[in-house]
Amino acid sequence: MLFDEYKYFNYKFPEPQYLGAKHSLISWISQHIPKNIKTALDAFAGSQSVAYLFKQMGVKTLSNDFLNFNNQIGKALVENRLTKLDNDDLITLFQNSPQKQDFTLMEGIFTDVFFERSESQFIDNFRANIPLLDSPYKQALAFTVMNRSLTRKITMGHFGHTQALVYAADPERVKRNRSLIRPIRDLFLELLPKYNNAIFDNEQENQSFNENILELLPKLSGIDLVYFDPPYCDSHADYQGFYHLLETYTEYWKDKEFINGIKRYEPKRYSGFDTKSEVIANFEKLFELSSEIPYWLISYNNRSYPDIQTFEKMLSKYRDVTIEHKTYQNGRGGKGSVAGSKEILFVCKPKINIMYQQIKN
């Protein structure tokens, strides 16, 4: 491309299907990223679309998510430099697994909930073969593309309902979305080239982490910008509830209880940002731990708790704050992001007096 700073933008991030994914807001968010940053952290990375943007900008990119299925996307598309899945890998993934008898979790838990038995058996067999791939990045790609295939297969693209098989048997719904009756193997093969083609080397030592951000931040240093997209407390879909199956499939738990009609795992992973009783204290802790990072961008929703004024007041103790907003035209952002609600972006810069002192010293 004409300008060196745009050379990685030939690569395309595969469009996610997750509620709250910032893929559609990337151009807006990018307008508020300072020039000449060298290292950026996406702290609640989710679909990894913002982390991928940082990578495209040529900066050293650190991504983190406390859910492992999201971390696998980061391993595959952010940390990974060159590794792709080839035909030999597909032979390995689709073969009858020698460990098949030890991989029956999906068949046992989710048959007749989200999948017919043959499809449950297929994804169990596929999961048994992932460890046979000879690279952690190939394994991450296999998880990433399979998990994306599973969201394509299910009505509404999430696992927070029990109507998947009902909808797949409805000719009118199938007419609108053929993926409901397509084999998962076919969906995987259709999606794989998009992920392989998204892989590139931006000549940086990028990393993807799978930790609670409050535990990870003290281990990191030298970050110029952090992007926070925390759970929108009291206004958003329950992320673990909606995507529990993907985490169960990635972790392949044998020691969890699977509860209610959707068979969500219990206990849930600890976030610290999704309950009113502790979210304010944890935001304060988050901001304290980020005090050495000059620039913060924070995505929020105007229906979230705490409210916008309270949140701005908290931030203003640490940074000069500008508030940007976009109005949703539909509800794709999740429960709180209904048409007419606003996506908020807090643009946080070092306080002028602090910057003056640093220059003076």
Secondary structure, DSSP 8 states (H G I E B T S, - for coil): --SGGGGGGGS-------TT--GGGHHHHHTTS-TT--EEEETT-TT-HHHHHHHHTTSEEEEE-SSHHHHHHHIIIII-SS----HHHHHHHHS--TTGGG--HHHHHHBTTTB-HHHHHHHHHHHHHGGGSSSHHHHHHHHHHHHHHHHHHSGGGSSS-S-HHHHHT-HHHHHH-GGGGS-HHHHHHHHHHHHHTT----SS--EEE-S-HHHHGGG----SEEEE----TTTS--HHHHSHHHHHHHHT-SS-EEETTTTEEES----SSSSHHHHHHHHHHHHHHTTT-SEEEEEEETTSSS-HHHHHHHHHTTSEEEEEEEE-SSSTT-TT--TT-EEEEEEEE--HHHHHHHHH-
